[in-house]
Amino acid sequence: MASTSAEIIAFLLTISGWVLVSSTLPTDYWKVSTIDGTVITTATFWANLWKTCVTDSTGVSNCKDFPSMLALDAKIACLAGLIFILSGLCSMTSCSLYANRITSEFFDPSFVAQKYELGAALFIGWAGASLCIIGGSIFCFSIAETSNSPRRGYAYNGAASVMSSRTKVHNSVPDKTPPKHFDKNAYV
């Protein structure tokens, strides 16, 4: 009885932990910073896994979404790839151990109880585990390739007129002014 109650408590705790961890993904405030000054210049900077924002004292927010998961810090992205690989290995191990038990009972001539064959869930588990391992490996190697290449700056030439860049007149004489280079964090 003590074993059953311990398993129920462990199951409830792990499900509660899974719900809490899952609820952190859409939460906005992973990191917060405040600049205090006068009422007009007070601003709050906050960010999560998907975007970074600034909110002024009037409550107006200006947000910039990250373009992809690859825009995350390389250490965090590589850690995510390693977690995918680890979860795939754990799933592969559990499916393989269960399949080993089924096949050893099936081929054991002294086993007299009901004999079972491998079910579809095991094959789905193996396929999912393989995809996690392959995807995590590709993700880690793609991070390694992008970290070795130099960072590119983005060139901004500005609009030709106040009206719109669509009404830009293409001049036959090229502009001799060098383009302005901005880093990826020049949005604020």
Residue pairs with C-beta under 8 A, 6 or more apart in sequence:
24 30
25 49
27 48
28 46
28 48
28 53
29 46
29 48
30 46
30 47
30 48
30 49
31 46
31 47
32 44
32 45
32 46
33 44
33 45
33 46
34 42
34 43
34 44
34 45
35 41
35 42
35 43
35 44
35 45
36 42
39 57
40 57
41 57
42 56
42 57
43 54
43 55
43 56
43 57
44 54
44 55
45 52
45 53
45 54
46 52
46 53
46 54
46 55
47 53
49 66
49 72
50 65
50 66
51 63
51 64
51 65
51 66
52 63
52 64
52 66
53 61
53 62
53 63
53 64
54 61
54 62
54 188
55 61
55 62
62 188
64 187
64 188
66 72
69 77
69 80
70 77
70 142
70 143
70 146
71 184
72 80
74 143
74 146
74 147
77 139
77 143
78 139
78 140
78 143
78 144
80 136
80 139
81 136
81 137
81 139
81 140
81 143
82 136
82 140
83 136
84 132
84 133
84 135
84 136
84 139
85 132
85 133
85 136
85 137
85 140
86 136
87 132
88 128
88 129
88 130
88 131
88 132
88 133
88 136
89 129
89 133
91 125
91 128
91 129
91 132
92 125
92 126
92 129
92 130
92 133
94 125
95 122
95 125
95 126
95 129
96 126
98 122
99 118
99 122
102 116
102 117
102 118
103 118
105 111
105 113
105 115
105 116
106 115
106 116
106 117
153 181
153 182
153 183
154 181
154 182
154 183
154 184
155 179
155 180
155 181
156 179
156 180
156 181
156 182
157 175
157 179
157 180
158 180
159 165
159 168
160 167
160 168
160 169
161 167
161 168
